[in-house]
Amino acid sequence: MTTHHKAQLAHDPRPAGRLEVRAPFDDSLIATVDTSGAEDVDRALVTAQALFRDRDAWLSVAERIAILERAADRVQEQSEALALAAAREGGKPLADSRAEVARTVDSLRICVDCLRTDDGAKIPMGINAASAGKQAFTLTEPVGVVVALSAFNHPLNLIAHQVGPAIAAGCPVIVKPAEATPLSGFRLVEILHGAGLPPAWCQALVTENTELAERLATDARVGFLTFIGSAKVGWMLRSKLAPGTRCALEHGGAAPVIVAADADLDQAVPKLLKGGYYHAGQVCVSVQRVFAHRAIARELAERLAQGAAQLKVGDPTAEDTDVGPLIRPAEVDRVDEWVSEAVAAGAELLAGGRALSPSTYACTLLYDPPDDCRVSREEIFGPVVCVYPYDDLDAAIDRANALPWAFQAAVFTRDLDLAMHTARRLDASAVMRNEHTAFRVDWMPFAGLRQSGLGVGGIPYTLHDMQVSKLIVLDQAQ
């Protein structure tokens, strides 16, 4: 039986249309969601802006802490239901969806931890004639109305990373979940409201079209835009932001891995399999390009191919599924086109390379595809890993750095000096040693460089971006 969801607005919404939410695995109808038109978008902005302008209505730090703590507890209590719903809605296997729910709990609690330690700074005074008799310190205040546009691939925790810091900072927030996966985001907002957050402080909607989503993001009343999604859309939105609006953009990449000749393959193979095929490769820092020393490249590729062939692809709600579907059938067709192009250009297909159903694609391993193929120069966002043999380490690093994307990278080696040499030369915001590129904990900085993004994610860093510092100067003589 399907459910129906209204927009979560502080006023009584007037639906502009109705969106069907379907399971990517079997296209079954899960729910319907009201979409919002221009009138509701404007009223949501009016509400949020009026709330921000009324300083007497701001939530105290103690109130924000209590709300976030209760919300974290409620997510924990509902964890199994949330995980099952997210797996069905977004296609991420149940085991990984459970991990996402656990991270969501942690994300909300990190917001609380930040608030417990967040403070201003004391500015030195009394050190010359001009500053004599003065004291100065800073206070933190919310930056303004936050608009959060989110992505489908982590439908619960991405919202937590955008909405949680906004609430912690004291910002009214309007969130638009991805059209493919709005239900998890709506459920998290419902949990926040149930935990005591007044509805006006966090409103959720799905716009009736992309033009209206753009209007929401670029409205002059927005103080901060947080966007997770495609680089094409993100950079376009940034170019149209109203003067004074701050933003953070999180896009994708084509994550490189260097595997040295001395690497422990027993350690590297399972980690590369997880990093490459987790959520069918639909992760912005998924392992994509593996540059392996020629002495071990073939062995590594064959072991990865064997492992990829053993991963069970299927229903994401089943306990034994390793890899679920792609978000829509068109993505299956696109991935197959890219793989076929690479094979025709000379890549060796060691595993996969075919659609298993209209919604699923076999975990694929390509050996030495040419550098001008799309699998080598663009983000695959599918279950495909490429292995390239190299003879010279620095030449391999140059190949890894040759794309306009720079996000997270990795190096596998027993040699710490070699690891540091590689880490210093890779274009990346984070380099993992003996760990896959998709490693992340929710308090660490998470940043796309160059075309991969703008600003720094991670709960403490997002919270900082959503605040402004106000300097207070006291003249003790008065």
C-alpha positions, -999 to +999 in steps of 0.1 A: +000+000+000+014+034-010+015+065+012+010+101+004+031+130+017+023+167+018+050+194+017+062+202+052+056+239+053+047+263+082+016+272+063-012+251+047+003+242+013-015+243-020-002+214-041+009+222-076+011+186-086+019+151-075+052+132-077+054+094-078+082+078-058+092+045-073+116+018-061+146+018-085+150-020-082+116-030-095+098+003-104+071-005-078+052+026-065+062+034-030+045+067-023+032+100-038+044+134-028+028+168-033+049+192-053+051+229-045+045+258-069+058+293-069+033+305-043+043+279-017+080+285-024+076+322-018+056+317+014+082+294+027+109+320+020+088+347+036+083+326+067+120+317+070+132+353+064+107+367+090+118+342+115+155+351+110+147+388+112+129+384+145+158+380+169+135+375+199+122+343+182+156+327+178+160+294+195+185+294+224+216+272+223+201+251+250+168+246+230+188+236+199+208+211+219+177+195+234+160+193+200+190+177+183+195+152+212+159+141+211+160+138+173+191+116+174+174+094+200+143+091+178+164+082+147+181+055+168+147+042+179+134+040+144+166+029+128+154-004+113+123+011+097+144+040+084+170+017+069+145-005+052+126+025+038+159+041+026+170+009+009+138+005-009+136+041-020+172+047-030+185+012-038+214+011-014+216-024+001+201-029+035+234-034+053+247-002+039+215+017+046+217+005+083+252+020+084+238+053+069+211+055+096+238+050+123+258+078+107+227+100+108+225+095+145+261+103+148+258+134+126+230+149+148+251+141+179+281+158+164+260+189+160+253+188+197+290+182+205+299+213+184+274+234+202+287+223+236+322+236+226+314+264+202+325+298+215+338+331+203+373+344+206+390+370+227+407+396+207+438+412+222+434+448+234+453+471+257+485+466+237+489+501+224+474+536+230+445+531+207+433+499+224+440+510+260+411+504+283+393+482+257+381+446+258+370+427+227+355+394+219+335+377+192+300+361+193+286+336+167+253+343+150+234+325+122+242+335+087+206+337+076+181+315+058+196+283+046+184+265+014+195+229+011+193+210-022+203+174-017+212+143-037+197+108-039+226+086-030+225+091+008+189+102+013+190+104+051+226+114+061+231+140+034+200+158+047+214+154+082+247+170+071+228+200+056+199+205+080+216+195+113+243+222+112+216+248+101+195+240+131+227+240+153+237+274+139+202+288+145+193+292+108+158+287+094+162+261+067+143+251+037+153+217+023+145+202-011+154+165-012+162+147-044+131+139-065+141+103-067+144+099-029+123+125-010+108+102+016+138+097+038+144+135+039+108+141+048+110+115+076+140+132+091+123+165+091+092+149+107+115+135+134+130+170+140+095+185+143+085+157+166+116+164+187+104+199+194+116+219+164+089+244+154+079+237+118+089+271+106+125+265+114+128+235+090+105+233+060+107+206+033+093+206-002+098+192-037+094+219-063+071+213-093+100+219-117+138+226-119+132+263-128+114+268-095+142+250-076+166+274-092+145+304-081+145+290-045+182+286-045+190+320-060+164+341-041+179+372-025+165+362+009+188+332+010+218+336+032+235+303+025+230+276-002+242+241+004+240+220-027+249+184-032+246+171-068+260+174-103+288+199-110+269+213-140+240+223-119+260+234-089+283+257-107+254+271-127+235+279-094+266+296-079+269+319-109+233+331-103+234+335-065+222+368-052+249+392-039+259+383-004+247+347-005+273+322+006+274+287-006+289+252-004+290+229-034+296+191-032+300+174-066+317+143-078+350+131-091+369+102-106+388+090-076+423+078-082+442+051-062+479+044-064+488+008-057+526+004-052+546-028-060+550-035-023+512-032-014+496-059+006+470-072-019+452-092+007+445-060+024+439-039-007+415-061-027+386-062-002+389-024+004+390-016-033+360-039-039+341-020-012+352+014-024+344+007-060+311-011-059+295+003-027+261+015-037+267+004-072+294+030-075+270+059-070+292+077-046+310+110-053+343+095-040+339+060-053+371+041-064+372+045-101+408+047-114+434+023-099+470+029-110+489-002-101+526-009-105+531-032-135+547-059-113+514-065-095+488-048-118+476-080-136+473-099-104+455-071-087+431-067-116+423-104-118+417-106-080+394-076-082+376-092-111+371-124-092+358-105-062+335-084-084+320-115-099+312-129-065+292-098-053+255-105-053+236-079-072+199-076-066+171-065-043+185-039-019+160-049+008+174-085+009+198-093+037+224-110+014+225-083-014+259-067-018+251-043-047+217-028-055+203-011-086+213+021-103+189+049-095+171+047-129+172+025-160+187+053-181+218+051-159+221+014-167+221+022-204+246+050-200+271+028-180+268+001-206+275+026-233+306+038-216+319+003-209+313-008-245+331+023-258+361+014-236+362-022-247+360-012-284+389+012-278+411-016-264+402-020-227+402-056-215+370-067-199+378-089-169+344-089-152+309-077-158+302-055-187+265-062-191+231-053-177+216-079-154+181-063-156+166-030-165+178-016-132+210-035-124+244-037-139+271-064-133+301-053-112+326-045-139+364-045-140+383-030-170+420-034-175+440-006-191+413+014-209+427+043-230+430+077-213+406+093-237+377+070-230+349+084-208+355+057-182+390+072-178+382+109-179+347+114-164+329+103-133+313+068-140+288+069-111+282+032-117+297-002-107+328+001-128+365+000-117+394+005-141+430-007-134+459+009-153+495-006-151+523+019-145+561+018-145+570+052-130+552+064-099+554+101-107+541+095-142+511+076-127+505+105-103+505+129-133+478+107-149+458+107-117+460+145-116+452+150-152+414+155-148+395+186-137+382+167-107+400+165-073+383+151-043+396+121-023+424+097-033+443+068-019+476+050-019+483+014-009+519+007+002+539-006+031+564+022+027+555+053+047+580+075+028+564+064-005+529+070+009+539+105+019+556+112-014+524+102-032+501+120-008+519+153-012+517+151-050+482+139-056+456+166-063+431+158-036+416+173-004+422+140+014+445+110+007+441+077+025+469+053+030+458+016+028+422+026+027+397+032-001+388+066-014+352+065-001+364+064+035+346+090+056+335+098+091+311+126+097+334+150+117+362+150+092+366+177+065+351+166+032+359+189+003+358+188-035+386+208-051+387+224-086+354+213-104+346+188-077+332+214-053+335+245-032+338+249+006+344+222+032+318+197+043+317+177+075+295+187+104+319+211+123+329+228+090+294+232+077+283+246+111+311+271+109+301+282+074+265+287+085+276+312+112+291+347+112+313+362+139+303+395+154+330+415+172+320+433+204+344+460+216+339+474+252+354+506+264+359+502+301+362+539+306+326+545+298 
